[in-house]
Amino acid sequence: MGKKDKRIDAYITKSNDFAKPVLNHIRGLVHKACPDAEETVKWGFPHFDYKGVFCSMAAFKEHCAFNFWKSKLMKDPHKILETGDRTAMGSFGRITSLKDLPKDSVFISYLKEAAKLNDEGVKLPPKPVSKEKKELVIPDYFTKAINKNKAAKKVFDGFSYSMKKEYVMWVTDAKTEETRNSRLETAVEWISEGKQRNWKYQKSK
């Protein structure tokens, strides 16, 4: 039998009320489909390991997310998997209630397939290394806002390419000017405090 982790009990207890039945249900199905799955916490949210990383779940302010580690390698006969690069919505999209989950029988069949991939030692293909020179286009309004805050400018200048990109993409992806301005204000505040874009979900040391 797999091992359960009390930290996941605590995680579920602290989650918003809408998320608790969703997380408990997912947890139960994982263990039903793969009795040897072991619980752990990585990057601040629940993971299930089975001969390697298997799947994970998380609760946010208004939705939950579930991810298969190797979703891109799964057959997906019901065409329900979201396989975009590390989308915050997860493998099943935005989950706000039990109704947003696949039927138990379908969910379990996908869990068993994911476990089989680990049984067979199937690995994700390595990400291709781009030989192109990285050049991040930063909008003038973003640069001006950063430059107005000395602490933010100092931190941002020291950020890696990927850390800068996460902030720029978050702000520029806003669908309305109001949302963009709100995100930009928050970005400057967080950057001035030395925080990365996804600092809330990073494992505390």
N, C-alpha and C positions, 0 to 999 in steps of 0.2 A: 504493500500500500504506500501511496505517496505521503509526503509529510505536509502538514498544515502549519501555517505561520501565524502566530498571534498578532503580528503586526498588520496582517490583512484584516483580522477581526477589528482592530482599532481603526484602520483606514475606513472600513465600511461604516462603523459607528459614527465617525466624524463627518461622513458624507451627508449631503443634503437628503431630505426625506425621500424625494422622488428617485434618488439613485440607489438607495439601500436595497429595495427588492430586485432591481436590475442586477446589481453586483452579486447579491446572494444567489440569484438564479444562474448567472453565468458561472459562478464558482462551482455550484452543484453540478452543472452539466459538464464542466471540464473534468471533474473527478469521476463522473459517471462514464464518460467516454474514454478517459485515460486514467484508470485507478492509480497508476504509478507516477502521475504528475506530482511534482513537488512545488510547493508555494515558496515564494520569496518576494522581496521588495527591491526593485532596481529603479534608479532615477526618481525615487519618491513615490512610485505607484506599483500595484500588485502585478507580479509576473508568475507564470507557471512554466517550470522547466521539465523537460522529458528528453533525456539523452541530448541535452543542449537546450537552447532557448526555444520555447514552444509557442506561447501566446501571452497576452497581457490584457489588462483592463484598467480603466481609469475613470474617475468622476471629476467633472468640472462644474462650474457654477450652474449651468443650465442643461447640460447633457452629459452622457457617458460615452465612452469609446471602447471598442474591443479590437485587438489586433492579432492576426496570425503573423508570426515572424516570417514565414515563407509564403505569404499569400500570393505572390507573383508566380509561384511554381505550382499552385493548386489548380485543379481542373475546373472548378466552379461551374458545375452543370446547371445550377439554377440562376446563374448570372446575377449574383447578389454581392459579389466582393468588390470593394473599392480598392484599387491597387496603385493609386497615385503615390508619389514619393512622400512617405511619412506624413500623410495627411492627419490633422488633428481629429478628424471625424472617425478615423479607424476603418477597419475592414468591412464593417457593416453600416458605415455612415453614422449620422447623428442619432444617438439613442436617448430618448427622453422618457421612455416607459417600456414595459415588457412587450407592448404591442409592436415596438420597432425592431424587435429581435426576430430572427427566422423561427419557424416552427421547431420545436425541440428535436424532432427526428432529423430535420435538415441540419440543424446546428451540430448535432452529435455526429452526423455523417461527415461533416467538414472537419470536426475535431479529430475524428479517427484518421482521416486522410492526412491531416497535418502531422499526427503522431507517426503515421506510416513513413512519411518523408524523413523523419528523424530516425526511425528504426532502420531505414535503408541508407542512412548516412548522406542523404542528398544535401548538398550545400548550395547556398545562394551564389550566383556568379559574381566575381569581383567587379566592382564598379570601374568602368573604363576611365583611365587617367587622361584628362584633356591636356594636349600639348600646346593649346592656345594660351597666349598670355592673358591672365585674368585682368579685366578692367571693369571696375564697378562704376556705373553711371549714377551719380548722386545729384538729384535735382537741386537747383539754386535755392529754393525755399527751405530745403532740408539743411543745406550747408549754412545758410544765414541763421537759422534757428540754433544750430549747434554752436556757431561762432559767437553768438550773443552770451553764451554761458561758458565761462572760462574752464570750469571743472569738467563740463561735458565735452568740450573740445579736446582737452588734454586726454581724457579717457578714450574718446572716439578715435583719435589719432593713433592711439596705442592698440586698438582692436585689430584682430586678424581680419583678413578679407571676408571670411565666412560670417564673422560676428557683425561686421558692418553691413553685409548683405542682408542678414536677417532683419535688421532694423529698417533698412531702406525699403525692402520688399514689403514689410508689414505696413509701413506708412503709405507707400505708393499704390498698394493694392486696395486701399479704401475706395468704396464705391461712391461716396459723396464727399464734398469738400468739408462738410461739418465733421464727418468721421475722420477724415485725413488730418484736420487741424487738431482734433482731440488726441489722435494717436501720436502726432508729432509732439504735442506738449508732454504727453506721458513719456515718450521716448527720450526727450531731453532730460526729464527728471530722473528717469532710471539710469541713463548713461552717466549723468553727473554723479550718481551714487555708485558708479562702477559695476552696474548690473548688466548682465547679458540679456538678450531679448526674452529668452525662456527661463529666466532665473527662478520663477515660481515652481517650476517642475524639475529643477535640478536637485540632485541628491545633496543634502546638507552634509558638510564634513564634521 
